[in-house]
Amino acid sequence: MTATTVLIPTLTTRRLTLRAPRLEDFEGYASMVMSERAKYMETGLTRQDAWGWFMSDTGHWTLYGFGGLMIDVTGTNRTVGLVCLSKGFRFPEVELGWFLYDGEEGKGYASEATRELRDWSKPKVGSLVSYIAPANSRSIALARRLGARHDPSAPHPLGETDENCRVYRHWGAA
């Protein structure tokens, strides 16, 4: 068997540490993606689906050199969510995505973590978008605060249209 060494960065902000996912992160991750809070991402996910998503966010590092990072409040043992760069089979471009666990919104964590990963990724990807459900006003507001703009001419994820999935472009051409 051959092992591959993957360097997953640890990024820090004033208040947060963005770090590689660990196996013990799965329970919180699964609870979030299987909950009502994930309604704008996908509904009806099973524990097996959650495992697939978790492995995808982690495995992206080996395949693409980017992926998911858990968001920890620095100096605590508290994980508050995840920020990620994804190039799933459905995605025509690299997506910058985020989610926070229940009770962690309104503290600026998503903005701070997403900005840090976005800035880290800029020299590594030629284009960066966020795919957001039109009804997800909080994520749209965050994308706009980060400087992203709705790009209705951008290619959508497989099976999606602008009516059910808006493409917010951070930079780069489609």
MOFENPE-V134082 format. One record per residue. N is the residue number from 1. PSI is psi in whole degrees, 0 to 359 (999 if undefined). Layout:
BEGIN
{{N,PSI} {N,PSI}}
END
This chain:
BEGIN
{{1,139} {2,133} {3,144} {4,130} {5,126} {6,127} {7,110} {8,123} {9,157} {10,120} {11,145} {12,147} {13,188} {14,321} {15,346} {16,154} {17,123} {18,119} {19,166} {20,142} {21,146} {22,159} {23,322} {24,351} {25,345} {26,319} {27,312} {28,319} {29,310} {30,317} {31,319} {32,307} {33,342} {34,358} {35,174} {36,334} {37,339} {38,11} {39,333} {40,348} {41,306} {42,149} {43,160} {44,23} {45,141} {46,173} {47,323} {48,318} {49,316} {50,319} {51,317} {52,317} {53,316} {54,315} {55,325} {56,313} {57,326} {58,315} {59,338} {60,327} {61,319} {62,318} {63,324} {64,343} {65,12} {66,165} {67,213} {68,147} {69,133} {70,147} {71,114} {72,145} {73,119} {74,136} {75,5} {76,174} {77,29} {78,117} {79,130} {80,356} {81,203} {82,146} {83,142} {84,158} {85,126} {86,143} {87,60} {88,167} {89,336} {90,345} {91,121} {92,341} {93,169} {94,129} {95,137} {96,116} {97,166} {98,155} {99,151} {100,149} {101,159} {102,133} {103,358} {104,359} {105,161} {106,10} {107,0} {108,5} {109,315} {110,316} {111,313} {112,314} {113,317} {114,318} {115,318} {116,314} {117,320} {118,311} {119,323} {120,323} {121,342} {122,313} {123,351} {124,337} {125,146} {126,342} {127,148} {128,129} {129,166} {130,131} {131,118} {132,134} {133,136} {134,331} {135,352} {136,74} {137,327} {138,319} {139,324} {140,316} {141,319} {142,314} {143,316} {144,320} {145,330} {146,357} {147,2} {148,150} {149,144} {150,130} {151,85} {152,343} {153,353} {154,150} {155,141} {156,162} {157,153} {158,125} {159,2} {160,157} {161,173} {162,340} {163,331} {164,357} {165,114} {166,141} {167,119} {168,118} {169,126} {170,317} {171,170} {172,160} {173,154} {174,999}}
END
